[in-house]
């Protein structure tokens, strides 16, 4: 009996605790849930794109990257960047200024994104927090509209405890408030499988909000309902040490047109 008890204790001590398995609030980054759910594919370094459309390389960063070497990325033909600004209504990226201003100063078209936390506060409240902490927009030709990053919940249930209709309402509240505050329609970043699971594949945002699709494969694949094409595509996630790579579905002049509004 004693031997069995000791063996049981040994096994239990080797297992991660619930606290160790759940990341700290605020630590989420664009694609974190996608990577955990879908995994990283073995797609080629240069994924397939529509040969009729020029693709423009970009990157997204968060606090995990710290101070980013923007000059190196610029030399590697990275022309645009998004920086995490906020999460929920209690987190701001401590590296936001270096990342957001640094990309702009090197010559990139830049923007900010908000990691949604629908289980904490309402969509309109989080849009206000985002705008107040770096998520605004200016018509300078180099600032892209803000992004709502809505994906698998890294801290709990995939859909943040919301019904499909409740999630649609939350997203609508966020994008409507963002439009009222900035005059721009927010970009929606998501994955098709999450969108199907958590919104019922709702089609009502496709005519107004640009789509940033997350799919770590050689092609962007099937899009959520309502969108006939994607504006941006996160095609690989290298994790927090390197950052994620993306493509704008068009040439630089179209990227600048999106920034100008």
C-alpha positions, 0 to 999 in steps of 0.5 A, a space after each residue: 500500500 505504501 509503495 502504491 501511495 508513493 508511486 501515486 504521489 510521484 506521478 502527481 508531482 510530475 503532472 503540471 498543475 492547472 495554474 501552470 497550464 493556463 498562461 497569465 492574463 495579458 500574455 496572449 499574442 496574435 495566433 496563440 490560440 490558432 497555434 494551440 488548436 491547429 498547430 504549425 503546419 510544414 508549409 513551405 517557407 514561401 507559401 502559394 499565392 494567387 499569381 495574378 495578385 502581388 503579395 506584400 510581406 508583413 509581420 505582427 509582434 507583441 511584448 514577446 519580441 521586446 525591442 524589435 530590430 526594425 531595420 533588419 526586417 525592412 532590409 528583408 522586404 517587410 513593408 508593414 507591421 501590426 503591434 499588439 496594443 491591448 488585451 481586455 481592459 487591463 493590459 497594455 504592451 510595455 514595448 508598444 512605443 518602440 514597436 509601433 513607432 519603430 516600424 513607422 520610423 523605418 518606413 513601414 505602414 503600421 497598425 495596432 491590434 487588440 486581443 479580445 477577451 469577451 469573457 471579461 468586459 463588453 465589446 464597446 468597452 474594450 474598443 474604447 480601451 483599445 482606442 485610448 491606448 494606441 489603437 486609434 487611426 490617423 489619415 497619414 497614409 502610414 497608419 492602418 485601421 485597428 485589428 480585433 484579434 478574436 480567436 481561441 481563448 488561451 485562458 479557458 473555454 474556446 468561445 469565452 463562455 458565450 453562445 454563438 449569437 452572444 459572440 456575434 453581438 460582442 464582436 458587433 459592439 466592438 466594431 461598431 464602437 471602433 467605427 464610431 470612435 475612429 471613422 474606420 472599420 476595424 480589421 477582423 483577425 480570426 481562423 475559419 474553424 474558430 469562426 465557425 465554432 464560436 459564431 456559427 459561421 456568421 456572414 454579417 461582417 464581410 461587407 464592412 470589415 476587412 478579413 485577416 485570416 490565420 492559417 498556417 499552411 501553403 494556402 489561405 484556404 476556405 474563408 469564413 462566411 461573408 468574405 469572398 477574399 482575405 485582405 491579410 493572411 497570417 501564414 506562419 507562426 514561429 512563436 514568441 521568439 521570432 514573430 509571425 509572418 503575414 501577407 497583404 493581399 495586394 501590392 504596396 499601393 493597395 496597402 497604402 490605400 487601406 491606410 489612407 481610408 
